Every structure is written in structure tokens, then in C-alpha cells.
């Protein structure tokens, strides 16, 4: 399963990428990538609320994925065994189990 990384994590990944090559100024990054200096500064040192097109462009340049690859729950024999032992086989019960899992997820946040 793929989920988009938080914008701050993408920012940090990009800053580390450029810093490894000794490129630390927004103007130098702008010259390399063809993205405007103000956009570079806003996206790498500002507080982005979402993954912008500029962040995506910079990730493409740096060959950094914007996605977090998460394990597929179907690959977990522990999870599948647990579901198999409690599920009665009906859609109604599957929906109730799903509701319980989502409630647990919200409570854990």
C-alpha cells in the first residue's frame, strides 16, 4: 500500500539530498532544478501544509519518492489468522469488525 509522506518529511529528505552535495542555498537549488528561487525557499524552508507541485518536481529531480510503502495487511499471517478465527463469514460481521478496527485506530491516535 502507498501513502503520501507528510510534507515536512519530504522537506527534510530534500534538504538532506541537497546538503550531501554541498548545495545549501535556495538560489543554487533553483539554478540546478529550474524552479524559481522563491518557490524553492517557500517549499524547503517554509511550512507547507500539503505536498505541492514544487515539492513533487524537486523529488523528481532528487529521485526521492513522495510515497511511503506500507506492508500489505494480507501478507500478515498473524492478522489473517486472527480475522479468520473471529469472523463468522458474513458481510454484516465483516463490516462490524472493520468498524472496530477503525475505532481502535482513532483511539490510538
C-alpha positions as CSV (number, residue, x, y, z in Angstrom):
1,X,0.0,0.0,0.0
2,X,1.2,3.5,-0.8
3,X,0.6,6.6,1.3
4,X,2.0,10.1,0.6
5,X,4.7,11.2,3.1
6,X,3.9,14.2,5.3
7,X,5.2,17.4,3.6
8,X,7.7,18.0,6.5
9,X,9.3,14.6,5.9
10,X,9.6,15.3,2.2
11,X,11.2,18.7,3.0
12,X,13.7,17.1,5.3
13,X,14.6,14.4,2.7
14,X,15.1,17.0,0.0
15,X,17.2,19.3,2.2
16,X,19.4,16.3,3.1
17,X,19.8,15.4,-0.5
18,X,21.0,18.8,-1.5
19,X,23.2,19.3,1.6
20,X,25.0,16.0,0.8
21,X,26.2,17.7,-2.4
22,X,27.1,20.9,-0.5
23,X,24.1,22.8,-2.0
24,X,22.5,24.7,0.8
25,X,21.1,27.9,-0.7
26,X,17.7,28.3,-2.4
27,X,19.3,30.2,-5.3
28,X,21.8,27.3,-6.0
29,X,19.0,24.8,-5.9
30,X,16.9,27.0,-8.2
31,X,19.7,27.1,-10.8
32,X,20.1,23.3,-10.7
33,X,16.4,22.5,-10.9
34,X,15.0,25.3,-13.0
35,X,12.4,26.0,-10.2
36,X,12.0,29.6,-9.1
37,X,14.1,30.7,-6.0
38,X,11.1,31.9,-4.1
39,X,9.3,28.6,-4.6
40,X,12.4,26.7,-3.5
41,X,12.7,28.8,-0.3
42,X,8.9,28.6,0.5
43,X,8.8,24.8,-0.1
44,X,12.1,23.7,1.5
45,X,12.3,26.2,4.5
46,X,8.7,27.3,4.9
47,X,5.8,25.4,6.5
48,X,4.0,23.5,3.7
49,X,0.5,22.3,4.6
50,X,0.4,19.9,1.6
51,X,2.6,18.3,-0.9
52,X,2.9,20.9,-3.6
53,X,3.8,20.6,-7.3
54,X,7.1,22.2,-6.5
55,X,7.9,19.5,-3.8
56,X,7.0,16.9,-6.4
57,X,9.2,18.5,-9.0
58,X,12.1,18.6,-6.6
59,X,11.5,15.0,-5.6
60,X,11.6,14.0,-9.3
61,X,15.0,15.9,-9.6
62,X,16.4,14.2,-6.5
63,X,14.9,10.8,-7.3
64,X,13.1,10.8,-4.0
65,X,9.7,9.1,-3.7
66,X,6.8,11.1,-2.2
67,X,5.3,7.8,-1.1
68,X,5.7,5.6,2.0
69,X,5.4,2.0,1.1
70,X,3.4,0.2,3.8
71,X,3.1,-3.5,4.2
72,X,0.0,-5.2,2.7
73,X,-2.1,-6.4,5.6
74,X,-2.9,-9.5,3.6
75,X,0.7,-10.6,3.9
76,X,0.5,-10.8,7.7
77,X,-0.4,-14.4,8.7
78,X,-0.9,-13.2,12.3
79,X,-3.6,-10.7,11.2
80,X,-5.2,-13.1,8.8
81,X,-5.3,-15.9,11.4
82,X,-6.9,-13.6,13.9
83,X,-9.5,-12.4,11.4
84,X,-10.2,-15.9,10.3
85,X,-10.8,-17.1,13.9
86,X,-13.3,-14.3,14.8
87,X,-15.1,-13.6,11.6
88,X,-18.4,-15.5,11.0
89,X,-18.2,-15.2,7.2
90,X,-21.0,-12.7,6.7
91,X,-20.7,-9.2,5.2
92,X,-22.6,-7.8,8.2
93,X,-19.9,-9.2,10.6
94,X,-17.1,-8.1,8.3
95,X,-18.4,-4.5,8.5
96,X,-18.7,-4.7,12.3
97,X,-15.1,-6.0,12.5
98,X,-13.9,-3.2,10.2
99,X,-15.7,-0.6,12.4
100,X,-14.0,-2.0,15.4
101,X,-10.6,-1.7,13.7
102,X,-11.2,1.9,12.6
103,X,-12.4,2.8,16.1
104,X,-9.2,1.3,17.6
105,X,-7.1,3.3,15.1
106,X,-8.8,6.5,16.1
107,X,-8.5,5.8,19.8
108,X,-4.7,5.1,19.3
109,X,-4.1,8.5,17.8
